[in-house]
Amino acid sequence: MEKTKVELDVRKDLANGLEPFPKIIEAVASLGPDDVFILHTPFQPVPLYGVLGAKGFEYTEQKVDNKHWIITFAKK
């Protein structure tokens, strides 16, 4: 079975003062056991690493530029 990639860009939400955490948790809840969650943020979301780590996810980071990070989460 092929992995599904669920991608979410929260940079505009954060720029507009909106809290993206509910959207992130909703996206993560929709994942199957082999799916991947890709998050675009303007910074490293360090607290999120612990939250999703407790749910069994590991992550990789890619810095695109000073205001764009791509974080990929997958189940361990």
VOTOR-831671 format. One record per residue (C-alpha): residue number from 1; residue in three letters; z, x, y. Coordinates in Angstrom, 2 decimals. Each point is the difference from the previous one (the first is absolute). Layout:
<sites>
- i_aa_Z_X_Y
- NUM_ALA_Z_X_Y
...
</sites>
This chain:
<sites>
- i_aa_Z_X_Y
- 1_MET_0.00_0.00_0.00
- 2_GLU_-0.93_1.32_3.43
- 3_LYS_2.69_0.55_2.61
- 4_THR_-0.04_-2.34_2.98
- 5_LYS_0.55_1.56_3.40
- 6_VAL_1.89_-2.08_2.53
- 7_GLU_-0.45_1.48_3.48
- 8_LEU_2.01_-0.86_3.11
- 9_ASP_-0.33_1.45_3.51
- 10_VAL_3.13_-0.61_2.10
- 11_ARG_-0.91_2.19_2.98
- 12_LYS_-1.00_-2.93_2.25
- 13_ASP_3.10_-1.97_-0.98
- 14_LEU_2.24_2.90_0.98
- 15_ALA_-1.94_0.58_3.24
- 16_ASN_0.61_-3.67_0.86
- 17_GLY_3.73_0.23_-0.75
- 18_LEU_-0.22_-1.99_-3.24
- 19_GLU_2.08_0.83_-3.07
- 20_PRO_-2.36_0.70_-2.93
- 21_PHE_2.67_0.12_-2.73
- 22_PRO_-0.52_-3.61_-1.21
- 23_LYS_-3.77_0.60_-0.33
- 24_ILE_0.65_3.22_-1.91
- 25_ILE_2.42_-1.64_-2.43
- 26_GLU_-2.40_-2.92_-0.52
- 27_ALA_-2.82_2.41_-0.80
- 28_VAL_2.17_1.99_-2.41
- 29_ALA_1.15_-3.20_-1.72
- 30_SER_-3.63_-0.89_-0.70
- 31_LEU_-0.63_3.23_-1.94
- 32_GLY_-0.56_0.10_-3.73
- 33_PRO_1.62_2.80_-2.03
- 34_ASP_-3.01_2.32_0.36
- 35_ASP_-1.02_-0.93_3.55
- 36_VAL_0.17_2.29_3.03
- 37_PHE_1.28_-0.82_3.49
- 38_ILE_-1.60_1.89_2.90
- 39_LEU_1.81_-0.17_3.34
- 40_HIS_-1.39_1.16_3.36
- 41_THR_2.71_0.82_2.54
- 42_PRO_0.34_1.99_3.24
- 43_PHE_2.86_2.06_-1.50
- 44_GLN_1.65_0.91_-3.29
- 45_PRO_1.96_-3.11_-1.06
- 46_VAL_2.90_1.97_-1.48
- 47_PRO_2.41_-2.96_-0.47
- 48_LEU_-2.73_-1.83_-1.93
- 49_TYR_-0.17_2.86_-2.51
- 50_GLY_3.56_-0.78_-1.10
- 51_VAL_-0.53_-3.77_-0.08
- 52_LEU_-3.14_0.22_-2.13
- 53_GLY_1.38_2.90_-2.02
- 54_ALA_2.83_-2.31_-1.09
- 55_LYS_-2.68_-2.41_-1.22
- 56_GLY_-1.55_2.72_-2.16
- 57_PHE_-2.72_1.31_2.34
- 58_GLU_-0.97_3.55_0.79
- 59_TYR_-2.17_0.96_2.94
- 60_THR_-2.46_2.49_1.38
- 61_GLU_-0.63_0.63_3.70
- 62_GLN_-3.10_0.89_1.94
- 63_LYS_0.11_0.79_3.71
- 64_VAL_-3.32_-1.09_1.51
- 65_ASP_1.00_0.85_3.58
- 66_ASN_3.10_-0.07_2.22
- 67_LYS_0.11_-3.83_0.02
- 68_HIS_-1.40_-0.81_-3.43
- 69_TRP_1.60_0.54_-3.38
- 70_ILE_-1.23_-1.39_-3.31
- 71_ILE_2.74_-0.49_-2.57
- 72_THR_-0.97_-0.91_-3.55
- 73_PHE_2.62_-1.63_-2.22
- 74_ALA_-0.30_-0.40_-3.76
- 75_LYS_2.44_-0.92_-2.75
- 76_LYS_1.54_2.98_-1.79
</sites>
